[in-house]
Amino acid sequence: MNLTTPKTILVTGATGQVGRHLVSELLSAGHRVRALSRNPEAANLPEAVDVIGGDFAGELPGELFKDLDAAFVFAADGAPSFVAAAAAAGVPRLVLLSSLAAALEHERDRGSVSQLHHSAIEEVVRESGVAWTILRPGTFANNLLTWAQPIRYTGGVTGPYPTSAQAPIHEADVAAAAAVVLTTAGHDGKIYAMTGPQALTRVDQLAAIGTAIGRELTFTENTPEEFRAEMAQYGVADGIVTMLLDYWSDTVDQPDVVRSPEALTGRPARTLADWARDHAADFSG
């Protein structure tokens, strides 16, 4: 990223997986970073970060918005209140981390948990009166961390639609894209869709993890009904399960369309193999 004038950027969700990468991107480029954290003492962010206590659910400290150039909005519950407070405080730019589901490119997304949640927050941001940019990543590679325990203990995973093909995106690429739009001009009013650089079957996704940890892993197919029953035992909301099953079933015959963030970030997009190597410890502990 080419640095012109150092900017002061507020990062919400700074202790999350995208947020930590974003903080690192901004600091390495010479920008000033402020972070909102529910528990500043446990945030474990770099010393250079100005960590301010608070969350979307409560009253936000007045100093949170002082002298900001832009704010990164994590689409958590309570985000509309944060957006309203930022607008009232005169924050000049908002960058929202949304979801590709909000684009409604597929009928499966209409009325899904993700679409309803993210579309509502997008509308608030667009109507805020503040200059805005929206990032719409597709499925995150981090979602594969749900495989960590079965991989460690059984040497594989069980699930439906093994030949469906998705293009999981590395959280660091989302952060890199966010850093660009937060600190450079020309992005106001724009929406950026992004995915990983390859559409891979679920079997191939598992194989990438196996290569990273040096193990041959097995994908055992079960039925959608069996998957739904298993998720119910773990307390996963039925709406989330339906969203996953619809996504996987649709991408058997129509794999994810690849939309690399490379044009925005100026860097080659990280592959799933890259992500698996970065997270090898999560699967081999």
C-alpha positions as CSV (number, residue, x, y, z in Angstrom):
1,M,0.0,0.0,0.0
2,N,1.4,3.4,-0.9
3,L,1.4,5.7,2.1
4,T,0.7,9.4,1.6
5,T,-0.5,11.1,4.8
6,P,-0.8,8.9,7.9
7,K,-4.4,8.6,8.8
8,T,-6.3,7.7,12.1
9,I,-8.5,4.7,11.6
10,L,-10.9,3.2,14.0
11,V,-11.2,-0.6,13.8
12,T,-14.2,-2.4,15.3
13,G,-13.9,-6.2,15.7
14,A,-10.1,-5.6,16.1
15,T,-9.6,-8.7,18.1
16,G,-11.3,-10.9,15.5
17,Q,-9.5,-12.7,12.7
18,V,-10.0,-10.1,10.1
19,G,-9.5,-7.3,12.6
20,R,-6.1,-8.4,13.8
21,H,-4.8,-8.6,10.3
22,L,-6.3,-5.2,9.5
23,V,-4.6,-3.6,12.6
24,S,-1.3,-5.1,11.4
25,E,-1.8,-3.8,7.8
26,L,-2.6,-0.3,9.0
27,L,0.3,-0.1,11.5
28,S,2.8,-1.5,9.0
29,A,1.8,1.3,6.6
30,G,2.4,4.0,9.2
31,H,-1.2,4.8,10.1
32,R,-2.6,5.4,13.5
33,V,-5.0,2.8,14.8
34,R,-7.7,3.1,17.4
35,A,-9.7,0.0,18.4
36,L,-12.9,-0.5,20.2
37,S,-12.8,-3.5,22.6
38,R,-15.2,-4.9,25.2
39,N,-12.2,-5.8,27.3
40,P,-9.2,-3.7,26.6
41,E,-7.0,-5.5,29.2
42,A,-7.4,-8.8,27.4
43,A,-7.4,-7.4,23.8
44,N,-3.7,-8.3,23.3
45,L,-3.3,-5.8,20.5
46,P,0.1,-4.1,19.7
47,E,1.2,-1.3,22.0
48,A,0.8,1.3,19.3
49,V,-2.9,0.7,19.1
50,D,-5.1,3.1,21.1
51,V,-7.6,0.7,22.7
52,I,-10.8,2.2,24.0
53,G,-13.2,0.2,26.1
54,G,-16.8,-0.2,24.9
55,D,-19.0,-2.2,22.6
56,F,-21.9,-1.8,20.2
57,A,-24.5,-2.7,22.9
58,G,-23.6,0.1,25.3
59,E,-23.0,3.8,25.3
60,L,-19.9,4.6,23.2
61,P,-17.2,6.8,24.7
62,G,-17.0,10.3,23.3
63,E,-13.2,10.0,22.6
64,L,-13.8,7.0,20.3
65,F,-14.6,9.2,17.3
66,K,-12.3,12.1,17.9
67,D,-10.2,13.2,14.9
68,L,-10.9,10.0,12.8
69,D,-10.3,9.8,9.1
70,A,-12.4,6.6,8.7
71,A,-13.9,3.7,10.7
72,F,-14.1,0.0,9.9
73,V,-17.4,-1.4,10.8
74,F,-17.7,-5.1,11.7
75,A,-21.3,-6.2,11.1
76,A,-22.1,-7.4,14.6
77,D,-25.4,-7.0,16.4
78,G,-25.7,-3.4,17.4
79,A,-23.8,-2.1,14.4
80,P,-26.7,0.3,13.4
81,S,-26.3,2.1,16.7
82,F,-22.6,2.4,16.1
83,V,-23.1,3.8,12.6
84,A,-25.6,6.4,13.9
85,A,-23.2,7.5,16.6
86,A,-20.3,7.7,14.1
87,A,-22.4,9.8,11.8
88,A,-23.5,12.1,14.6
89,A,-19.9,12.5,15.6
90,G,-18.8,13.6,12.1
91,V,-16.8,10.5,11.1
92,P,-16.1,11.2,7.4
93,R,-15.9,7.6,6.1
94,L,-17.2,4.2,6.9
95,V,-16.1,0.9,5.5
96,L,-18.5,-2.0,6.3
97,L,-17.5,-5.6,6.3
98,S,-20.7,-7.2,4.9
99,S,-21.3,-10.5,3.0
100,L,-21.7,-11.6,-0.6
101,A,-25.1,-12.9,0.5
102,A,-26.4,-9.3,0.6
103,A,-25.9,-9.1,-3.2
104,L,-28.8,-11.5,-3.7
105,E,-27.1,-13.0,-6.7
106,H,-28.6,-16.4,-5.9
107,E,-32.2,-17.2,-4.9
108,R,-30.7,-19.3,-2.1
109,D,-29.6,-16.1,-0.4
110,R,-33.0,-14.5,-0.3
111,G,-34.2,-14.6,3.3
112,S,-31.1,-16.4,4.6
113,V,-29.8,-15.6,8.0
114,S,-26.7,-13.9,6.5
115,Q,-28.6,-11.9,3.8
116,L,-31.2,-10.5,6.3
117,H,-28.5,-9.5,8.8
118,H,-26.1,-7.9,6.4
119,S,-28.6,-6.3,4.1
120,A,-30.1,-4.5,7.1
121,I,-26.8,-3.1,8.2
122,E,-25.8,-2.1,4.6
123,E,-29.0,0.0,4.4
124,V,-28.2,1.8,7.6
125,V,-24.7,2.6,6.3
126,R,-25.9,3.8,2.9
127,E,-28.5,6.0,4.6
128,S,-26.1,7.4,7.2
129,G,-25.1,10.5,5.3
130,V,-21.5,9.4,5.7
131,A,-19.2,8.5,2.7
132,W,-19.2,4.7,2.6
133,T,-17.6,1.6,1.0
134,I,-18.9,-1.9,1.4
135,L,-16.9,-5.1,1.3
136,R,-18.7,-8.3,0.4
137,P,-16.6,-11.4,0.9
138,G,-17.9,-14.8,0.1
139,T,-17.4,-17.7,2.4
140,F,-14.4,-17.4,4.7
141,A,-11.7,-20.1,4.8
142,N,-11.9,-19.7,8.6
143,N,-15.2,-21.5,8.5
144,L,-13.2,-24.7,7.9
145,L,-11.9,-24.4,11.5
146,T,-15.1,-26.3,12.4
147,W,-13.2,-29.3,11.0
148,A,-10.3,-28.9,13.4
149,Q,-11.6,-31.3,16.1
150,P,-12.7,-34.2,13.9
151,I,-9.5,-33.9,11.9
152,R,-7.4,-34.0,15.1
153,Y,-9.3,-36.9,16.6
154,T,-10.6,-39.0,13.7
155,G,-8.4,-38.2,10.8
156,G,-11.2,-36.8,8.7
157,V,-14.6,-35.2,8.5
158,T,-18.2,-36.2,7.7
159,G,-20.6,-34.0,5.7
160,P,-22.9,-33.7,2.8
161,Y,-22.2,-32.6,-0.8
162,P,-18.5,-33.5,-0.9
163,T,-18.2,-32.5,-4.6
164,S,-19.7,-29.0,-4.1
165,A,-17.1,-26.3,-4.9
166,Q,-16.5,-23.1,-3.0
167,A,-13.9,-20.4,-3.2
168,P,-13.0,-19.7,0.5
169,I,-11.2,-16.4,1.1
170,H,-8.3,-15.9,3.5
171,E,-9.1,-13.5,6.2
172,A,-5.8,-11.7,5.6
173,D,-6.9,-10.8,2.1
174,V,-10.2,-9.3,3.4
175,A,-8.1,-7.2,5.8
176,A,-5.7,-6.1,3.0
177,A,-8.7,-5.0,0.9
178,A,-10.1,-3.1,3.9
179,A,-6.8,-1.3,4.6
180,V,-6.8,-0.1,1.0
181,V,-10.3,1.3,1.0
182,L,-9.8,2.9,4.4
183,T,-6.7,4.8,3.5
184,T,-6.9,5.6,-0.2
185,A,-9.3,7.7,-2.3
186,G,-11.7,6.6,-5.0
187,H,-13.8,4.1,-3.1
188,D,-16.7,6.1,-1.9
189,G,-20.1,4.6,-2.7
190,K,-18.5,1.4,-4.1
191,I,-19.2,-2.2,-3.2
192,Y,-16.5,-4.8,-3.6
193,A,-17.3,-8.5,-3.9
194,M,-14.4,-10.8,-3.2
195,T,-13.6,-14.5,-2.9
196,G,-10.6,-16.8,-2.7
197,P,-8.7,-17.4,-6.0
198,Q,-9.9,-21.0,-6.5
199,A,-13.2,-22.8,-6.4
200,L,-12.4,-26.2,-4.7
201,T,-14.6,-29.1,-3.9
202,R,-15.0,-29.8,-0.2
203,V,-12.9,-32.9,-0.7
204,D,-10.1,-30.8,-2.2
205,Q,-10.4,-28.3,0.6
206,L,-9.9,-31.1,3.1
207,A,-6.9,-32.4,1.1
208,A,-5.3,-28.9,1.3
209,I,-5.5,-29.1,5.0
210,G,-4.1,-32.6,5.0
211,T,-1.1,-31.5,2.9
212,A,-0.4,-28.6,5.3
213,I,-0.3,-31.0,8.3
214,G,1.2,-33.9,6.6
215,R,-1.7,-36.3,7.0
216,E,-4.0,-38.1,4.6
217,L,-7.5,-37.1,5.6
218,T,-10.8,-38.8,4.8
219,F,-14.1,-37.1,3.7
220,T,-17.0,-39.4,4.6
221,E,-20.3,-38.4,3.0
222,N,-23.5,-38.2,4.9
223,T,-27.0,-37.0,4.0
224,P,-28.3,-33.5,4.5
225,E,-30.8,-34.9,7.0
226,E,-28.0,-36.5,9.0
227,F,-26.0,-33.3,8.9
228,R,-29.0,-31.3,10.1
229,A,-29.6,-33.7,13.0
230,E,-26.0,-33.6,14.0
231,M,-25.9,-29.8,14.0
232,A,-29.1,-29.8,16.1
233,Q,-27.3,-31.8,18.8
234,Y,-24.6,-29.0,18.9
235,G,-27.3,-26.3,19.2
236,V,-26.7,-24.8,15.8
237,A,-29.7,-22.7,14.7
238,D,-31.7,-24.3,12.0
239,G,-31.6,-21.2,9.9
240,I,-27.8,-21.4,9.7
241,V,-28.0,-25.1,8.9
242,T,-30.4,-24.5,6.1
243,M,-28.2,-21.7,4.7
244,L,-25.2,-24.0,4.6
245,L,-27.1,-26.9,3.0
246,D,-28.6,-24.6,0.3
247,Y,-25.1,-23.2,-0.4
248,W,-23.5,-26.6,-0.7
249,S,-26.2,-28.1,-2.8
250,D,-26.2,-25.2,-5.3
251,T,-22.4,-25.3,-5.7
252,V,-22.4,-28.9,-6.8
253,D,-23.3,-28.0,-10.4
254,Q,-22.4,-24.3,-10.2
255,P,-19.2,-23.7,-8.3
256,D,-18.5,-20.3,-6.7
257,V,-17.6,-17.6,-9.2
258,V,-14.1,-16.5,-8.4
259,R,-13.6,-12.8,-7.7
260,S,-10.1,-12.3,-6.6
261,P,-9.3,-9.2,-4.5
262,E,-6.0,-8.9,-6.2
263,A,-7.0,-5.9,-8.3
264,L,-7.9,-4.0,-5.2
265,T,-5.0,-5.1,-3.0
266,G,-2.3,-5.2,-5.6
267,R,-1.1,-8.6,-4.3
268,P,-1.7,-12.2,-5.4
269,A,-4.6,-13.6,-3.6
270,R,-3.8,-16.2,-1.0
271,T,-4.8,-19.7,-1.9
272,L,-6.5,-22.2,0.4
273,A,-3.2,-24.0,0.6
274,D,-1.7,-20.8,1.9
275,W,-4.5,-20.5,4.5
276,A,-4.1,-24.2,5.5
277,R,-0.4,-23.7,6.1
278,D,-1.1,-20.5,8.1
279,H,-3.6,-22.5,10.3
280,A,-1.8,-25.8,10.4
281,A,-1.5,-25.6,14.2
282,D,-5.3,-25.4,14.5
283,F,-5.6,-28.8,12.9
284,S,-2.7,-30.6,14.4
285,G,-2.8,-29.7,18.1
